[in-house]
Amino acid sequence: MAEGQLVALPSESAPPTRRFGRLYTKALFSLVATVGALNLLLVALGFAQWSSFGSWGNAVLLSVLGMLAWEVVERSTRAGRASALAWGAFPVAMALGIVTVIFLLVSACPSLEGWLFRAEARYYGASQILRISFPLPVEKGGINLRLGVASINDSWARKRPEAFRWRDAQTLEIDAQVVLNAFGMSRRPNKIDLNQVPNAPRFLYTTRDEVPEQTLDIR
């Protein structure tokens, strides 16, 4: 090499997209297509319901957005130097890919939604209604909850039908004042426990999976 000749070094600022090219796009597309085909097979065999395609549809939308973000990274690094746009699109593509995988898992195994997405409890002071919102449809059979010192099972709930009402398959409304008066509580507790009363029927999703035991903060 001639003395004084400069050797061009590869840019150290570019993310490692040139090595992989569109491997991200191909892998994400293959994963979405495979899970979609698996869902069709499970539905055809009677092991799954068409509702599982709701999560798959969300995965498709997120994967498309992720592929578009990755395309920005791919095109912005072709010259061997990463632009500010590439650095902004790179974490977006990664985040969308991760969320896509989560929705694909829920699509293939709907019971995972009950573990990944917790129930919520909200109190409405004007009507004194405590509303529990579940992430999946629940069978309207078992009642198993603890509100402060009040341990409520299905037997107690049947004696106080005015205290409980299913607004829809995913929403249980509780007349908090009826419960507080029945158990002699002067103040509404700030937390509610689900499926933690022993020897009592448990909340079940319509998939026949049990609602996971959990303690909810009442908002």
N, C-alpha and C positions, 0 to 999 in steps of 0.2 A: 504494500500500500504506500502510495507516495506520501512523503512527509508533508504535513500540514493539511492533508485531505480530511474533510469532515465526514463522519459516518452518521446518517440519520437514524435516530433511535425511535422506537415505537412510543407513542404517547402513553404516559402513565395515568392520564386522567380518564381514559375511556373505560366504561364498564365492559366486562368480558362477554359482550354479545356477539362479536365477530366469530369467536370460537364456536359458538353454538348456533348461530344464525337463527333460523325460525324453529328450533327444537322446542321452545316453549309453546309456540302456537300449535305445532303438530301434536305434542304430548297432551295439551289441554283439549284439543279437538277429539283426539282418540279416546280420552277418558270420558268425555261427555257422550260421545257416540256409543261407547261400550256400555255405560250405565243405562242409556236410553234403551238399547237393545235388550239388556238384562231385565229392565222393568217391563217391557213388552212380553218377554217370556214368562215372567212371574205372574203377570195379569192373565195371560193365556192359560197358565196352569192352575189359576185360582189361588195362588199364594199371596197375591197383592191386589190392591184396588187402584182404579184409575186416579184416585186422589193423590197417589204418590208422584204423579207427573206434575203436580203443582210445584214441588220443590225442584224437580228436574227442569221445569221451565225457567225458574229463577236462576238455576245454574247455567242454563243456556245463555240467558241475557247477560249474566255477569261474565261468562267466559268470552262472549263477543266483545264486551267492553275491555276485558283484559287483553285480548288479542289485538285490539286497536291500539291500546296503550303500548304493547310490545312492538307493534309495527312502527310507532313513533320512535322508540328506542333504536330499532333495527335501522331505520332510514337515517337517523341522526348520527349514527356511528360508522357509516359506510366509508367516510373519509379517514377513519382511524382516529378521530378526535370527537369526544363527547361534548355535545352542546348542553346548555342549561336546560333546554327542553327535554333532552334525553334523561338527564339526572332527575327531573321532575316526574317523567313518565315511568321510570324504572320501578320505584317503590309502589306506584299505583298499580302497575301490572302484577307485581308480586302479591299485593294485598288482595286484588281481585281474584287471583289464582287460588289463594288460600280459602277465601270465602266460597268460591265455586266448588272446591273439594268438599267443604262442609255441607253445602246443599246437596251435593251428589250422594254423600253418605246418608243424609236424612232421607233422600229419595229412595235409596236402596234398602234402608232399614228405618221406616217411619218412627219406630219406638225411640230412636235416638233423639228425636226432637224434644221429647219430654225431659231428657237429661241435659241437652244443650240449651234449651230455652225454658226458663223457669216460669212458674205461675206468678201472678201479680195480685196484690190485695190493695184495694183503695176504699177509703171511707168517705161517704158523702154526708156531711153534717146536717144539711137542711132536711134530708129525708131519713137520716140515721140508718142508712143502708150501707152494709159492708159488702163490697163486690169482689169476688175472686174470679180472675180470668185465667183460664188454663191455655197452654199452647196448642193443645189438640182437643178434639171432641171427647167428652167424658160420658160414660154410661150413667144414666140417672138412677142408680141403685144404691150405692153405698155412701154413707156420710161418715167421715172420720177426720175430725179436726179438734184442735185444742185452742181455746181463746182465753188466755189467762188461766184462771182456776177452772174454767168450764171445759170439761172433756165431753165432747158431743159425738155420739155414735148414731147409727141408723135408727135404733129403737127410740132414743130420746127425740130425734128429729121427727119421727112419726107422731109423737105425742104433741108436738108443737108445729103443726103444718104451716101455721101462719108466719113462722120465723124463717122459712126457707122457700126459695123460688128459683127454678132454673130459667134464667132469661133466654138462654139458648144452650146449645150443646157444649159450649165452652165457657159459659158464664153462670156462676152461682151467686145469687143475691141472698144476703142474710139480714134480717131485721135485728140490728145490734141491740136495740133497746129491749126487745123481748128476751134476748139471751142474758143481757146484763141484769134485768129484773129477776129472772128465774134463778140466777145463781147469786143474787145479792151483791153484785159488783157495782160500786159507785162510779168507777171510771172505766172508760174503754181501754183495754190493753193496746200496746203499740205493735205487738207481734201476734202472728197466728201460725200454728203448727199443722201441717197436713200429713195424714196417714201416720200419726205417731201415738194414737190411742190404741193400746193393746187389746187383743181379743174382740175386735170390732171390724165389720166390713170395711174394706178400703176403697178409696176412689180408684176407679179403673178407666183407662182410656178405651175407646170403642175398639181398639186393636187388641183388647184383652190384656194389655200390659198395665202393671200397676203404676200409678202416679208416684214418682220418687218421693221419699220422705224429705221434707224441706220446711224451713222456717222462713216465713215471709214478713218483711217489714210492712206495716200498714201505712200507706201514704195518705 
